[in-house]
Amino acid sequence: MFKLHQRRGRARPAENELSGRFDAIVLGAGVVGVTTAYALARRGLKVAIVDRAEGPARGTSYSNGAQLSYAYTDALGSPAMLKKLPMLVLGGDPSFRIQATIDPAFFQWGLRFLRNCTGERFSRNTRAGLALALESRLAMHALTERHPFDFGHAAPGKMHLFYDHSAFRAAGEVMELKRRHGAVQAALTAEEAIAIEPALATATGIAGVIYSPQDEVGDPFRFASGLLDILIRDYGVEARFGCHVDRLEIDRGTARISDATGATIIGKKLAVCLGIAAPRWLRKAGVRVPVWPMKGYSFTARCGDAAPRVSITDTARKVVFCPLAGRMRVAGLAELGVWDPSLHHQPLRALVRMARTSLPQAAAYDALESEWAGLRPMSPSSLPIISRPRPELLLNIGHGMLGWTFAMGAAERAASLIHHQD
């Protein structure tokens, strides 16, 4: 049944009782959902946020890499990726694999992805991602100034480590492209990088580093939980969890969602922020979207004896090291086309091995405090799908591996579609 999320002493309504009609129902309470609810409520709309989990950010947002990579928005599709695809399909990369399937949706997504692997589209998609990320940074700062709350937010900067000179030169060319469009980045030698981040002295064979000094970090789970409190307390948002919605009706000016008991919530607009679950739900409304899963893993542990202060990405091993509120969050692996969100120990152990090889003293690798796996919702362009396919329906989905980075800016863009078009 629908359950009213109990905060600040609010009473739970009787079964099937409605607390009223809403201007907007937000379906999904990850970082994209709560930021979308905030953007709508801040514009004066009466908002309900609904999720099948028992609280906010219990899916992909729960324990991701935690980097707010405002300057690193490079699209996945590129000429370099196109050259690697046969190797990836055959399992030649331990950190990135593609699980092919005969599902027609996979082939449709794959063809669209291939079209985005040209140099022109890579450049265009990377610039578009950068513009959205910079909007997100401004929106995040406006939020934290208006509503200060603790989610481990900090700005330690970020370094991308390259171990191949040709890869470093190619990254330098992309860096110059992004710098012309507002990114703050610099190319460093290994020695220059170590002078800024001494923990890199434990790494070997670094060919060069791309440094983004303004990039930030934050715990997405604590963020979603804290922002939800603010939404309920200051904006009158109603949050309903444990809601297994099995029926969706959209008519002129009305969106209606119901569970098996008949409990129903009605809104003028339905904002779908369901991540990888979105394609299935949108088919109920006759809408098809090109979103495909990219599974990733993370673990959190006590900082090691040579833990970096700066956020680090090892581009060769595709491993992220994120200092987060006194702990080290390590994330990595990319499994395109894997729909199973379960935590499997073999990939997790592989991630631990790669992290230990990359920065052997960054974390207490033998005493992990938490482990996680999640499905990132990938679009073929690496850009989120923010649209209104129907007047009653708002989409904010497909944020890929940059959902946490894009969330605030994407929410503002989504809310503006309602605010400016109605």
C-alpha positions as CSV (number, residue, x, y, z in Angstrom):
1,M,0.0,0.0,0.0
2,F,1.0,3.6,-0.2
3,K,2.7,4.8,3.0
4,L,3.2,8.4,3.9
5,H,6.8,9.0,4.8
6,Q,6.6,10.0,8.5
7,R,8.6,13.0,9.4
8,R,8.1,15.8,12.0
9,G,5.2,14.0,13.6
10,R,2.9,13.8,10.5
11,A,0.2,11.1,10.8
12,R,-0.1,8.4,8.3
13,P,-3.4,8.5,6.3
14,A,-5.9,5.7,6.3
15,E,-5.5,3.2,3.5
16,N,-6.7,4.6,0.1
17,E,-7.1,8.0,1.7
18,L,-5.6,10.8,-0.4
19,S,-3.9,13.8,1.1
20,G,-5.1,15.9,-1.9
21,R,-4.3,16.4,-5.5
22,F,-0.9,17.6,-6.5
23,D,0.5,19.9,-9.1
24,A,3.3,17.4,-9.7
25,I,4.0,13.8,-8.7
26,V,7.7,12.9,-8.8
27,L,8.2,9.2,-9.4
28,G,11.6,8.2,-8.0
29,A,13.5,9.5,-4.9
30,G,17.2,9.2,-5.9
31,V,19.3,12.3,-6.3
32,V,17.6,13.1,-9.6
33,G,14.1,12.7,-8.0
34,V,14.7,14.8,-4.9
35,T,16.4,17.6,-6.8
36,T,13.5,17.6,-9.3
37,A,11.0,17.8,-6.4
38,Y,13.0,20.7,-5.0
39,A,13.1,22.5,-8.3
40,L,9.3,22.1,-8.7
41,A,8.5,23.0,-5.1
42,R,10.7,26.0,-5.2
43,R,8.6,27.3,-8.1
44,G,5.5,27.1,-5.9
45,L,4.1,23.7,-7.0
46,K,2.4,21.3,-4.6
47,V,4.6,18.2,-4.9
48,A,4.5,14.6,-3.9
49,I,7.5,12.3,-4.3
50,V,6.9,8.5,-4.6
51,D,9.3,5.6,-4.4
52,R,9.0,1.8,-4.0
53,A,11.9,1.7,-1.6
54,E,11.6,2.5,2.1
55,G,13.5,5.7,1.9
56,P,15.3,8.1,-0.4
57,A,18.4,7.2,-2.5
58,R,18.2,3.4,-1.9
59,G,19.2,2.4,-5.4
60,T,21.9,3.7,-7.8
61,S,22.3,6.9,-5.7
62,Y,23.0,5.1,-2.5
63,S,26.7,4.6,-2.7
64,N,28.1,5.7,-6.0
65,G,31.5,7.2,-6.7
66,A,30.4,10.5,-4.9
67,Q,32.4,12.8,-7.3
68,L,30.8,16.0,-8.5
69,S,32.8,16.0,-11.7
70,Y,31.8,19.4,-13.0
71,A,34.8,19.7,-15.4
72,Y,35.0,16.1,-16.5
73,T,31.9,15.5,-18.8
74,D,33.6,13.5,-21.6
75,A,30.9,11.5,-23.5
76,L,31.3,7.8,-23.6
77,G,30.8,7.5,-27.4
78,S,33.9,8.6,-29.3
79,P,36.2,7.4,-32.1
80,A,38.5,5.9,-29.5
81,M,35.7,3.9,-28.0
82,L,34.6,2.7,-31.4
83,K,38.1,1.2,-31.9
84,K,37.8,-0.6,-28.6
85,L,34.3,-2.1,-29.0
86,P,35.4,-5.5,-30.5
87,M,37.8,-6.0,-27.6
88,L,35.1,-5.0,-25.0
89,V,32.5,-7.3,-26.5
90,L,35.1,-10.2,-26.3
91,G,35.9,-9.4,-22.7
92,G,39.4,-8.1,-23.3
93,D,39.2,-5.3,-20.7
94,P,38.9,-6.4,-17.0
95,S,37.3,-3.1,-16.0
96,F,34.8,-2.6,-18.8
97,R,32.7,-5.2,-20.6
98,I,29.7,-5.4,-22.8
99,Q,27.0,-8.0,-22.3
100,A,25.4,-8.4,-25.7
101,T,21.9,-9.7,-26.1
102,I,19.4,-10.5,-28.8
103,D,16.9,-8.0,-27.2
104,P,15.9,-5.6,-30.1
105,A,16.1,-2.8,-27.6
106,F,19.8,-3.5,-27.2
107,F,20.4,-3.3,-30.9
108,Q,18.4,-0.1,-31.2
109,W,20.4,1.5,-28.3
110,G,23.7,0.2,-29.8
111,L,23.0,1.7,-33.2
112,R,22.2,5.1,-31.6
113,F,25.4,4.8,-29.6
114,L,27.5,4.0,-32.7
115,R,26.1,7.2,-34.3
116,N,27.5,9.1,-31.3
117,C,31.0,7.7,-31.7
118,T,32.1,10.2,-34.4
119,G,34.5,13.0,-33.5
120,E,31.9,15.7,-34.2
121,R,29.2,14.1,-32.0
122,F,31.8,13.4,-29.2
123,S,32.7,17.0,-29.2
124,R,29.1,18.2,-29.3
125,N,28.0,15.8,-26.5
126,T,31.0,16.6,-24.3
127,R,30.3,20.4,-24.6
128,A,26.6,19.9,-23.9
129,G,27.5,17.8,-20.8
130,L,29.9,20.5,-19.6
131,A,27.2,23.2,-20.0
132,L,24.8,21.1,-17.9
133,A,27.5,20.3,-15.3
134,L,28.4,24.0,-14.9
135,E,24.7,24.8,-14.4
136,S,24.6,22.0,-11.8
137,R,27.5,23.5,-9.9
138,L,25.8,26.9,-9.8
139,A,22.5,25.4,-8.7
140,M,24.2,23.3,-6.0
141,H,25.9,26.3,-4.6
142,A,22.6,28.2,-4.6
143,L,20.9,25.4,-2.7
144,T,23.6,25.0,-0.1
145,E,23.6,28.8,0.5
146,R,19.9,28.9,0.8
147,H,19.6,25.7,2.9
148,P,22.9,24.7,4.5
149,F,23.0,21.0,5.5
150,D,25.7,18.4,6.0
151,F,26.3,15.8,3.3
152,G,30.1,15.7,3.3
153,H,30.3,18.4,0.6
154,A,33.8,19.6,-0.1
155,A,35.8,20.9,-3.1
156,P,39.2,19.1,-3.0
157,G,39.6,19.1,-6.8
158,K,40.1,16.1,-9.0
159,M,42.9,14.5,-10.9
160,H,42.7,12.1,-13.8
161,L,45.8,9.9,-14.0
162,F,47.1,8.7,-17.4
163,Y,49.7,6.0,-17.9
164,D,49.9,6.1,-21.6
165,H,51.4,9.1,-23.4
166,S,49.1,9.0,-26.4
167,A,46.0,8.8,-24.1
168,F,47.4,11.8,-22.2
169,R,47.9,13.8,-25.3
170,A,44.3,13.0,-26.5
171,A,43.0,14.0,-23.1
172,G,44.9,17.3,-23.4
173,E,43.1,18.0,-26.6
174,V,39.7,17.4,-25.0
175,M,40.8,19.5,-22.1
176,E,41.5,22.5,-24.4
177,L,38.1,22.1,-26.0
178,K,36.4,22.2,-22.5
179,R,38.5,25.1,-21.3
180,R,37.2,27.1,-24.3
181,H,33.7,26.5,-22.9
182,G,34.2,27.3,-19.3
183,A,36.0,24.3,-17.7
184,V,38.9,25.0,-15.3
185,Q,41.5,22.3,-15.9
186,A,45.3,22.0,-16.3
187,A,47.7,19.4,-17.7
188,L,50.4,18.4,-15.2
189,T,53.5,16.3,-15.2
190,A,53.7,13.5,-12.6
191,E,56.1,15.7,-10.5
192,E,53.7,18.7,-10.6
193,A,50.8,16.5,-9.6
194,I,52.7,14.9,-6.7
195,A,53.6,18.4,-5.4
196,I,49.8,19.1,-5.1
197,E,48.8,15.6,-4.0
198,P,51.7,13.7,-2.2
199,A,49.7,10.5,-2.1
200,L,50.5,10.0,-5.8
201,A,54.1,9.2,-4.9
202,T,52.9,5.7,-4.3
203,A,51.6,5.4,-7.9
204,T,54.1,4.3,-10.6
205,G,54.3,5.0,-14.3
206,I,52.2,8.1,-14.5
207,A,52.5,9.7,-18.0
208,G,50.6,12.9,-17.1
209,V,47.6,14.2,-15.1
210,I,44.6,16.3,-16.0
211,Y,43.8,18.5,-12.9
212,S,40.3,20.0,-12.3
213,P,40.9,22.1,-9.1
214,Q,37.3,23.2,-8.7
215,D,35.6,19.7,-8.8
216,E,33.8,18.7,-5.7
217,V,32.6,15.6,-3.7
218,G,29.6,14.8,-1.6
219,D,27.7,11.8,-0.2
220,P,24.6,11.4,-2.5
221,F,22.7,9.3,0.1
222,R,23.1,11.9,2.8
223,F,22.3,14.6,0.3
224,A,19.0,13.0,-0.8
225,S,18.1,12.4,2.9
226,G,18.9,15.9,4.0
227,L,17.2,17.6,1.0
228,L,14.1,15.5,1.6
229,D,13.9,16.8,5.2
230,I,14.1,20.3,3.8
231,L,11.4,19.6,1.2
232,I,9.0,18.3,3.8
233,R,9.7,20.9,6.4
234,D,10.0,24.0,4.3
235,Y,8.1,23.3,1.1
236,G,5.2,21.0,2.2
237,V,6.3,18.2,-0.1
238,E,4.7,14.8,0.8
239,A,6.9,11.8,0.5
240,R,5.4,8.3,0.1
241,F,7.7,5.3,0.3
242,G,7.0,1.6,0.0
243,C,4.8,2.4,-3.0
244,H,4.7,-0.5,-5.5
245,V,2.9,1.4,-8.3
246,D,1.4,-1.0,-10.8
247,R,-1.0,1.2,-12.7
248,L,-0.4,4.4,-14.6
249,E,-3.2,6.5,-16.3
250,I,-2.5,9.7,-18.1
251,D,-5.5,11.7,-19.4
252,R,-5.9,15.3,-20.4
253,G,-4.5,17.4,-17.6
254,T,-4.3,14.5,-15.1
255,A,-1.8,11.8,-14.2
256,R,-3.0,9.0,-11.9
257,I,-0.8,6.3,-10.3
258,S,-2.3,3.4,-8.3
259,D,-1.1,0.3,-6.4
260,A,-2.8,-3.1,-6.3
261,T,-5.1,-2.1,-3.4
262,G,-6.5,0.8,-5.4
263,A,-4.7,3.5,-3.5
264,T,-4.3,6.4,-5.9
265,I,-2.4,9.6,-6.1
266,I,-3.5,12.2,-8.7
267,G,-1.4,15.1,-10.1
268,K,-1.5,17.5,-13.0
269,K,2.0,16.4,-14.0
270,L,4.0,13.2,-13.5
271,A,7.8,13.7,-13.4
272,V,9.5,10.3,-14.1
273,C,12.9,10.2,-12.4
274,L,13.2,6.4,-12.3
275,G,16.7,5.8,-13.6
276,I,17.0,2.4,-15.2
277,A,13.4,1.5,-14.3
278,A,12.1,4.3,-16.5
279,P,11.8,2.5,-19.9
280,R,9.4,-0.1,-18.4
281,W,7.2,2.5,-16.7
282,L,7.1,4.8,-19.7
283,R,5.9,2.0,-21.9
284,K,2.7,2.1,-19.8
285,A,2.2,5.6,-21.3
286,G,3.2,4.6,-24.8
287,V,6.6,6.3,-24.6
288,R,9.8,4.5,-25.5
289,V,13.2,5.9,-24.4
290,P,16.7,4.7,-25.3
291,V,18.1,3.9,-21.8
292,W,20.4,0.9,-21.1
293,P,22.1,-0.2,-17.8
294,M,25.7,0.2,-17.0
295,K,26.5,-1.7,-13.8
296,G,29.1,-0.4,-11.4
297,Y,30.5,-1.3,-8.0
298,S,31.9,0.7,-5.0
299,F,33.2,0.1,-1.5
300,T,33.9,2.4,1.4
301,A,36.8,2.0,3.8
302,R,38.9,3.8,6.4
303,C,41.5,6.0,4.8
304,G,44.9,4.4,4.4
305,D,48.3,5.7,5.4
306,A,48.7,7.5,2.1
307,A,45.2,8.5,1.3
308,P,44.8,11.2,-1.3
309,R,43.1,14.5,-0.3
310,V,42.3,15.2,-3.9
311,S,39.7,13.1,-5.7
312,I,41.5,10.7,-8.1
313,T,40.5,8.8,-11.2
314,D,42.8,6.1,-12.6
315,T,41.8,6.2,-16.3
316,A,43.7,3.0,-17.2
317,R,41.9,0.9,-14.5
318,K,38.8,3.0,-14.5
319,V,38.9,3.3,-10.7
320,V,37.7,6.3,-8.7
321,F,39.1,7.3,-5.3
322,C,36.9,9.9,-3.5
323,P,37.8,11.2,0.0
324,L,34.4,11.5,1.7
325,A,33.9,12.7,5.2
326,G,36.9,10.9,6.7
327,R,36.5,7.8,4.7
328,M,37.6,6.6,1.2
329,R,34.9,5.8,-1.4
330,V,36.4,3.7,-4.2
331,A,34.2,3.0,-7.3
332,G,34.8,1.4,-10.6
333,L,33.9,-1.3,-13.2
334,A,31.5,-0.8,-16.1
335,E,29.3,-3.6,-17.2
336,L,27.1,-2.4,-20.1
337,G,23.9,-4.4,-20.5
338,V,23.8,-6.1,-17.1
339,W,20.3,-5.7,-15.6
340,D,21.0,-7.6,-12.3
341,P,21.7,-5.0,-9.5
342,S,22.9,-7.7,-7.1
343,L,26.3,-7.3,-5.4
344,H,28.5,-10.1,-6.7
345,H,31.8,-10.7,-4.8
346,Q,34.0,-11.6,-7.7
347,P,33.7,-8.2,-9.4
348,L,34.0,-6.5,-6.1
349,R,37.2,-8.4,-5.3
350,A,38.5,-7.4,-8.7
351,L,37.8,-3.7,-7.9
352,V,39.7,-4.0,-4.7
353,R,42.7,-5.6,-6.5
354,M,42.7,-2.8,-9.1
355,A,42.5,-0.1,-6.5
356,R,45.2,-1.6,-4.4
357,T,47.5,-1.8,-7.5
358,S,46.7,1.8,-8.4
359,L,47.1,3.4,-5.0
360,P,48.3,0.8,-2.5
361,Q,48.0,2.9,0.6
362,A,44.8,4.9,-0.2
363,A,42.4,2.8,1.9
364,A,42.2,0.0,4.4
365,Y,41.5,-2.6,1.7
366,D,41.4,-5.5,4.1
367,A,38.6,-4.0,6.2
368,L,35.8,-2.7,4.0
369,E,33.0,-0.9,5.8
370,S,30.4,-1.0,3.0
371,E,30.0,-2.5,-0.4
372,W,27.6,-1.6,-3.2
373,A,26.5,-2.3,-6.8
374,G,24.1,-0.3,-8.9
375,L,22.8,0.3,-12.4
376,R,23.6,3.6,-14.1
377,P,21.0,4.5,-16.8
378,M,22.9,5.3,-20.0
379,S,21.6,7.2,-22.9
380,P,23.4,6.7,-26.3
381,S,24.7,10.3,-26.2
382,S,25.8,10.3,-22.5
383,L,23.3,13.2,-22.0
384,P,20.2,13.0,-19.9
385,I,16.8,12.9,-21.5
386,I,14.9,15.9,-20.3
387,S,11.6,16.4,-22.1
388,R,7.8,16.5,-22.1
389,P,6.6,13.8,-24.5
390,R,3.0,14.6,-23.3
391,P,1.7,17.7,-21.6
392,E,1.1,15.7,-18.4
393,L,4.4,13.8,-18.5
394,L,7.9,15.1,-17.6
395,L,11.0,13.0,-18.2
396,N,14.3,13.5,-16.3
397,I,16.2,10.2,-17.0
398,G,19.3,8.7,-18.6
399,H,22.0,10.5,-16.6
400,G,24.5,7.7,-17.0
401,M,27.6,7.7,-14.9
402,L,27.2,11.5,-14.1
403,G,23.8,11.4,-12.4
404,W,25.2,12.9,-9.2
405,T,27.0,15.6,-11.2
406,F,24.1,16.4,-13.5
407,A,21.3,16.2,-10.9
408,M,20.9,19.8,-9.8
409,G,21.2,21.3,-13.3
410,A,19.0,18.6,-14.9
411,A,16.3,19.3,-12.3
412,E,16.3,23.0,-13.0
413,R,16.0,22.3,-16.7
414,A,13.2,19.8,-16.2
415,A,11.2,22.2,-13.9
416,S,11.6,25.0,-16.4
417,L,9.8,22.9,-19.0
418,I,6.7,23.1,-16.9
419,H,7.2,26.6,-15.6
420,H,7.8,28.2,-19.1
421,Q,5.5,26.1,-21.2
422,D,2.3,26.0,-19.1
